[in-house]
Amino acid sequence: EHIRLADYNQSDLVIVYPATANTLGKLANGIDDTPISTVLTVGFGSKIPILMCLAMHASMYDNLAVKKNIKFLKNKIEFIFPQMIEGKAKASEPEDVLEYVLKKFGSSSVLKNKKVLMTAGPTIEHIDPVRVITNQSSGKTGVGLASELISAGAKVTFVYGPGEEKAPKGAKIINVLSSKDMFDAVKTELKKKFDIVIMAAAVADYIPINPSKNKIKSSKNELKISLKKAPKIIDQVKKYQKNVLLIGFKAETNLTKNALIKSAQKKMKESGADIIIANDIGKKYQKNPKYNQVLIVDRKKVTSSNWDKKEKIVKFIKKEIEKQLK
């Protein structure tokens, strides 16, 4: 059974979690007297990548023999070194191990080292110092897609409005509030060279002309606010970098599939984008915003995803981006 698990080409990766001083010592010295140590010996011999997540008491971790074993194996296998908590060298959290594995072993030959500039999340536009015009974008799709690209080896700069989701780990994060903040940040970043620009933010279409400097009194029976059209950030990207792969998002409500495609094609023509990712955020979406369905529209074809969880939608989008780069 240990041969079947870890022999040549049988596995992509062996993770030891937690990896004790005992298991470490056995691998370093070729001892295979337990099922775990036998699998590791076979995997080590068949050149399968091994990741050890070390965990033991601090005094054991400081033992010279343990240090010697780590030094011997360091250039032969991967380690996630422990965190020192209350006198114990504790293994990293499973989520951190997963993130490490995805970044280290999940890279895409197409996306690896590609430089990506991405916007995500909503913007807010003040009508007075305490009240704003905004939208309900959580940033979930943008954060999820950025995480997928980072795991595939891309270098992501993430311009993020005030979304509910935590910003993706591993990206350069630029936090912004208003559409002007976002536009200014994008223009500044576009002075650098990027391979891909993804405009996934839900940017305000209209902004107040004259925001009040003071809080508007609530005693008024009627209030009129004058708005002006905000500049479209996506429309300016190709003026800075004409050869960049430009990907935009287009949200509509309660349209037929054909009408949604036409809207995406119109947006593509106006902005010079190479791909528009269109989705309908009407009644079906509003009932269950954790799910989505997208149409990926380019100059030659339209590709549709299933109605699925956003976590799967971003994987679908990533694969389509990879196809465009091949």
C-alpha positions as CSV (number, residue, x, y, z in Angstrom):
1,E,0.0,0.0,0.0
2,H,2.8,2.4,0.8
3,I,4.3,1.7,-2.7
4,R,0.9,2.4,-4.3
5,L,0.6,5.7,-2.4
6,A,4.1,7.2,-3.0
7,D,5.8,5.3,-5.8
8,Y,6.9,7.0,-9.1
9,N,4.1,9.2,-10.5
10,Q,1.6,7.9,-8.0
11,S,1.1,11.2,-6.1
12,D,1.7,14.9,-6.8
13,L,2.6,15.9,-3.2
14,V,3.0,14.3,0.2
15,I,2.0,16.6,3.1
16,V,3.1,15.6,6.7
17,Y,0.8,17.5,9.1
18,P,1.9,17.7,11.8
19,A,5.5,16.5,11.4
20,T,7.1,15.5,14.7
21,A,10.8,15.3,15.6
22,N,10.4,11.6,15.4
23,T,9.0,11.6,11.8
24,L,11.6,14.1,10.7
25,G,14.4,12.0,12.1
26,K,13.2,8.8,10.5
27,L,13.0,10.5,7.0
28,A,16.4,12.1,7.4
29,N,18.0,8.7,8.3
30,G,16.1,6.3,6.1
31,I,14.2,4.6,8.9
32,D,10.8,3.2,7.8
33,D,9.3,1.2,10.6
34,T,5.8,2.8,10.6
35,P,3.2,3.3,7.8
36,I,3.9,7.1,7.7
37,S,7.7,6.8,7.6
38,T,7.5,4.0,4.9
39,V,5.3,6.2,2.7
40,L,7.9,9.1,3.2
41,T,10.8,6.8,2.4
42,V,9.2,5.7,-0.8
43,G,8.1,9.2,-1.8
44,F,11.6,10.6,-1.0
45,G,13.1,7.9,-3.3
46,S,10.7,8.4,-6.1
47,K,11.2,12.2,-6.0
48,I,7.7,13.1,-5.1
49,P,7.6,16.6,-3.5
50,I,7.3,16.4,0.3
51,L,6.0,19.2,2.6
52,M,6.7,18.8,6.3
53,C,4.7,21.0,8.7
54,L,6.8,20.9,11.8
55,A,5.3,20.7,15.3
56,M,7.0,19.8,18.6
57,H,8.0,21.3,22.0
58,A,10.3,24.2,21.8
59,S,13.2,22.4,23.5
60,M,12.9,19.5,21.0
61,Y,13.0,22.0,18.1
62,D,16.2,23.5,19.6
63,N,17.8,20.1,19.8
64,L,21.0,20.0,17.7
65,A,20.1,16.6,16.2
66,V,16.7,18.0,15.1
67,K,18.5,21.0,13.6
68,K,20.9,18.7,11.8
69,N,18.0,16.7,10.3
70,I,16.3,19.9,9.1
71,K,19.6,21.1,7.6
72,F,20.1,17.8,5.8
73,L,16.6,17.8,4.3
74,K,16.2,21.5,3.7
75,N,17.3,21.5,0.0
76,K,15.5,18.2,-0.7
77,I,12.0,18.8,0.6
78,E,9.8,21.7,1.6
79,F,9.2,22.9,5.2
80,I,6.6,25.1,6.8
81,F,8.3,26.0,10.0
82,P,6.4,26.2,13.3
83,Q,5.0,29.1,15.3
84,M,6.3,29.4,18.8
85,I,3.3,29.6,21.1
86,E,3.4,28.9,24.9
87,G,6.7,27.0,24.7
88,K,5.6,24.8,21.9
89,A,6.6,24.9,18.2
90,K,3.1,24.6,16.8
91,A,2.2,23.7,13.3
92,S,0.8,26.4,11.1
93,E,-3.0,26.6,10.6
94,P,-4.5,24.3,7.9
95,E,-5.6,27.4,5.9
96,D,-2.1,28.7,5.8
97,V,-0.7,25.3,4.7
98,L,-3.3,25.2,1.9
99,E,-2.4,28.7,0.8
100,Y,1.3,27.8,0.8
101,V,0.6,24.6,-1.2
102,L,-1.4,26.5,-3.8
103,K,1.2,29.2,-4.3
104,K,4.2,26.7,-4.3
105,F,2.7,23.8,-6.3
106,G,-0.4,25.2,-8.0
107,S,1.2,27.6,-10.4
108,S,0.1,27.9,-14.0
109,S,2.7,27.9,-16.8
110,V,0.6,30.5,-18.5
111,L,0.0,32.8,-15.6
112,K,3.2,32.4,-13.6
113,N,4.9,35.8,-13.1
114,K,2.3,37.6,-15.2
115,K,1.8,41.1,-13.8
116,V,-1.9,41.8,-13.1
117,L,-3.6,45.1,-12.2
118,M,-7.0,44.5,-10.8
119,T,-9.9,46.6,-9.3
120,A,-12.6,45.2,-7.1
121,G,-15.2,46.2,-4.5
122,P,-17.6,49.1,-4.4
123,T,-16.9,52.8,-4.3
124,I,-18.5,55.4,-2.1
125,E,-19.4,59.0,-3.1
126,H,-20.1,61.5,-0.3
127,I,-23.1,63.7,-0.4
128,D,-22.1,65.2,2.9
129,P,-19.5,64.2,5.5
130,V,-21.6,61.3,6.9
131,R,-23.8,60.2,4.0
132,V,-22.8,58.4,0.9
133,I,-24.0,56.9,-2.4
134,T,-22.7,53.4,-2.8
135,N,-23.8,49.9,-4.0
136,Q,-24.0,46.4,-2.6
137,S,-20.9,44.9,-4.1
138,S,-19.2,42.7,-1.5
139,G,-15.9,42.3,-3.5
140,K,-16.3,38.5,-3.2
141,T,-15.8,37.7,-6.9
142,G,-12.9,40.1,-7.3
143,V,-11.1,38.8,-4.2
144,G,-11.8,35.2,-5.2
145,L,-10.4,35.8,-8.7
146,A,-7.3,37.6,-7.4
147,S,-6.6,34.7,-5.1
148,E,-6.9,32.2,-7.9
149,L,-4.5,34.3,-10.0
150,I,-2.0,34.6,-7.1
151,S,-2.2,30.8,-6.5
152,A,-1.4,30.3,-10.2
153,G,1.8,32.3,-9.8
154,A,0.6,35.8,-11.0
155,K,1.8,39.0,-9.4
156,V,-1.3,40.9,-8.5
157,T,-1.8,44.6,-7.7
158,F,-5.2,44.9,-6.1
159,V,-7.0,48.3,-6.0
160,Y,-9.8,47.7,-3.5
161,G,-12.8,49.7,-2.6
162,P,-14.5,49.2,0.8
163,G,-15.8,45.6,0.2
164,E,-16.9,43.2,2.9
165,E,-14.4,40.5,1.9
166,K,-10.9,40.5,3.2
167,A,-8.3,41.5,0.7
168,P,-6.5,38.6,-1.0
169,K,-3.3,37.5,0.7
170,G,-0.2,37.7,-1.5
171,A,-1.3,40.8,-3.5
172,K,-0.1,44.4,-3.3
173,I,-3.1,46.1,-1.8
174,I,-4.1,49.7,-2.6
175,N,-7.2,50.7,-0.6
176,V,-9.5,53.4,-2.0
177,L,-12.9,54.8,-1.2
178,S,-14.3,57.0,-4.1
179,S,-14.3,56.5,-7.8
180,K,-11.8,59.3,-8.1
181,D,-9.5,57.6,-5.6
182,M,-9.7,54.4,-7.7
183,F,-9.2,56.2,-11.0
184,D,-6.1,58.0,-9.6
185,A,-4.7,54.8,-8.2
186,V,-5.2,53.0,-11.5
187,K,-3.6,55.8,-13.5
188,T,-0.6,55.8,-11.2
189,E,-0.2,52.0,-11.5
190,L,-0.5,52.0,-15.2
191,K,2.8,53.9,-15.4
192,K,4.2,50.5,-14.7
193,K,4.1,47.6,-17.2
194,F,1.3,45.0,-16.8
195,D,0.3,41.9,-18.8
196,I,-3.3,41.9,-17.7
197,V,-5.7,44.5,-16.4
198,I,-9.0,43.4,-14.8
199,M,-11.7,45.9,-14.0
200,A,-13.9,44.1,-11.6
201,A,-14.9,46.9,-9.3
202,A,-18.5,48.2,-9.1
203,V,-17.5,51.9,-9.6
204,A,-20.1,54.6,-9.3
205,D,-21.7,55.7,-12.6
206,Y,-22.8,59.0,-11.2
207,I,-21.3,61.2,-8.5
208,P,-22.5,64.3,-6.6
209,I,-21.7,67.6,-8.2
210,N,-21.4,69.7,-5.0
211,P,-21.2,67.5,-1.9
212,S,-22.1,69.5,1.2
213,K,-19.2,70.4,3.5
214,N,-21.5,70.1,6.5
215,K,-24.0,67.4,7.5
216,I,-27.3,68.0,5.8
217,K,-30.1,68.8,8.3
218,S,-32.6,66.0,8.6
219,S,-35.4,68.5,9.2
220,K,-35.8,69.1,5.4
221,N,-39.0,67.6,3.9
222,E,-37.4,67.3,0.5
223,L,-33.8,67.0,-0.7
224,K,-32.5,67.2,-4.3
225,I,-29.0,66.1,-5.1
226,S,-27.5,66.9,-8.5
227,L,-25.3,64.2,-10.0
228,K,-22.9,64.1,-12.9
229,K,-21.6,61.2,-14.9
230,A,-18.4,59.7,-13.5
231,P,-15.5,58.9,-15.9
232,K,-15.3,55.3,-16.9
233,I,-11.9,54.0,-15.7
234,I,-11.9,51.0,-18.1
235,D,-12.2,53.4,-21.1
236,Q,-8.8,54.9,-20.3
237,V,-6.7,51.8,-19.9
238,K,-5.7,51.1,-23.5
239,K,-4.6,54.8,-23.8
240,Y,-1.9,53.9,-21.3
241,Q,-1.1,50.4,-22.4
242,K,-2.5,49.4,-25.7
243,N,-1.2,45.9,-25.8
244,V,-2.4,44.8,-22.3
245,L,-5.0,42.1,-22.0
246,L,-8.0,44.2,-20.8
247,I,-10.8,42.4,-19.0
248,G,-14.0,44.2,-17.9
249,F,-17.1,43.2,-16.0
250,K,-20.7,44.2,-16.9
251,A,-23.6,43.8,-14.6
252,E,-27.2,44.1,-15.8
253,T,-30.6,43.2,-14.3
254,N,-33.3,40.9,-15.7
255,L,-32.2,40.7,-19.3
256,T,-32.4,37.9,-21.8
257,K,-29.2,36.1,-22.6
258,N,-29.1,37.8,-26.1
259,A,-29.6,41.2,-24.6
260,L,-26.9,40.6,-22.0
261,I,-24.5,39.5,-24.8
262,K,-25.3,42.7,-26.8
263,S,-24.7,44.8,-23.7
264,A,-21.3,43.2,-23.2
265,Q,-20.3,43.6,-26.9
266,K,-21.3,47.3,-26.7
267,K,-19.1,47.7,-23.6
268,M,-16.2,45.9,-25.3
269,K,-16.4,48.3,-28.3
270,E,-16.6,51.4,-26.2
271,S,-13.7,50.5,-23.9
272,G,-11.5,48.5,-26.3
273,A,-11.6,45.6,-23.8
274,D,-10.5,42.1,-25.0
275,I,-13.0,40.3,-22.8
276,I,-16.1,41.4,-21.0
277,I,-17.5,39.2,-18.2
278,A,-21.2,39.8,-18.1
279,N,-23.7,38.7,-15.4
280,D,-27.3,39.3,-14.5
281,I,-27.8,40.5,-11.0
282,G,-31.5,40.6,-11.2
283,K,-34.2,38.6,-9.2
284,K,-32.5,35.2,-9.3
285,Y,-29.1,36.6,-8.1
286,Q,-30.7,38.7,-5.4
287,K,-32.4,35.7,-3.9
288,N,-29.0,33.9,-3.5
289,P,-26.0,36.3,-4.1
290,K,-23.5,33.5,-3.1
291,Y,-24.2,32.0,-6.5
292,N,-23.7,33.5,-10.0
293,Q,-23.6,32.8,-13.7
294,V,-21.4,34.6,-16.1
295,L,-21.0,35.0,-19.8
296,I,-17.5,35.5,-21.0
297,V,-17.7,37.5,-24.2
298,D,-14.6,38.1,-26.5
299,R,-14.3,39.2,-30.1
300,K,-14.9,35.6,-31.5
301,K,-17.2,33.8,-29.1
302,V,-19.4,33.7,-26.0
303,T,-18.7,31.2,-23.3
304,S,-21.2,30.5,-20.5
305,S,-20.6,29.2,-17.0
306,N,-23.2,27.2,-15.0
307,W,-25.2,28.7,-12.3
308,D,-22.8,28.0,-9.5
309,K,-21.1,29.1,-6.3
310,K,-18.9,32.2,-6.8
311,E,-15.9,30.1,-5.7
312,K,-16.3,27.9,-8.8
313,I,-17.2,30.9,-11.0
314,V,-13.8,32.5,-10.4
315,K,-12.0,29.2,-11.2
316,F,-14.0,29.2,-14.5
317,I,-12.9,32.7,-15.2
318,K,-9.3,32.0,-14.5
319,K,-9.3,29.1,-17.0
320,E,-10.8,31.3,-19.7
321,I,-8.1,33.9,-19.0
322,E,-5.4,31.2,-19.4
323,K,-6.9,30.2,-22.8
324,Q,-6.6,33.8,-23.9
325,L,-2.9,33.9,-23.0
326,K,-2.0,30.7,-24.8
